[in-house]
Amino acid sequence: MSSENQVDLDIALRKLHELALADGDLGYEYWYRIGQLLKRAASMQSEIDALSRELEKCRARQEKRPAFSTLTGTKAGE
């Protein structure tokens, strides 16, 4: 997860567990599912961050290559 969006997941999950225990069976199921969603969101954010870094690398490589016209089959400026 990017540093500006980091949340201590352990603290959040402990709090959700406390809420789950306090709310009984139905509340437990609800808070458990919220915890699972939170874990999935953190995992997805990590994947988004990794893909963003990879995209930036691809864009940097693309900028170094000469432009190519698909219409004429020639490099730009020819």
C-alpha positions in Angstrom: 0.0 0.0 0.0 1.4 3.4 -0.8 2.7 5.3 2.2 0.1 8.1 2.2 -2.7 5.5 2.4 -1.2 3.1 4.9 -3.5 1.9 7.7 -2.3 -0.4 10.5 -4.5 -3.3 9.5 -3.8 -5.2 12.7 -5.3 -2.4 14.8 -8.3 -2.2 12.6 -8.9 -5.9 12.6 -8.5 -6.1 16.4 -11.1 -3.4 16.8 -13.5 -5.2 14.4 -13.0 -8.3 16.5 -13.9 -6.4 19.6 -17.0 -5.1 18.0 -17.9 -8.6 16.8 -17.6 -10.1 20.2 -19.7 -7.3 21.7 -22.5 -7.7 19.2 -23.3 -11.4 19.5 -23.7 -14.0 16.8 -25.3 -11.8 14.1 -23.0 -8.9 14.9 -20.0 -11.2 14.8 -20.9 -12.4 11.3 -21.3 -8.8 10.1 -18.0 -7.6 11.6 -16.2 -10.7 10.4 -17.3 -9.9 6.8 -16.2 -6.3 7.2 -12.8 -7.5 8.3 -12.6 -9.8 5.3 -13.5 -6.9 3.0 -10.8 -4.8 4.7 -8.2 -7.5 4.1 -9.2 -7.8 0.4 -9.1 -4.0 0.0 -5.6 -3.9 1.3 -4.5 -6.7 -1.0 -6.1 -4.9 -4.0 -4.4 -1.7 -3.1 -1.1 -3.4 -3.0 -1.8 -4.9 -6.5 -2.9 -1.4 -7.7 0.4 0.1 -6.4 2.5 -2.6 -8.1 0.6 -2.2 -11.4 1.0 1.6 -11.2 4.8 1.2 -10.8 4.9 -1.2 -13.8 2.8 1.2 -15.9 5.2 4.0 -15.1 8.2 1.8 -16.2 6.3 1.0 -19.5 5.6 4.6 -20.1 9.2 5.6 -19.5 10.4 2.9 -22.0 7.8 4.0 -24.5 9.0 7.6 -24.3 12.5 6.5 -25.1 11.4 4.8 -28.3 10.9 6.7 -31.6 7.3 7.3 -32.5 6.0 4.9 -35.2 3.1 5.6 -37.6 0.9 2.6 -38.0 -0.8 4.3 -41.0 2.3 4.7 -43.2 4.6 2.2 -41.6 7.3 4.8 -41.1 8.8 6.6 -38.2 7.5 10.0 -37.4 9.2 12.7 -39.4 10.1 10.5 -42.4 
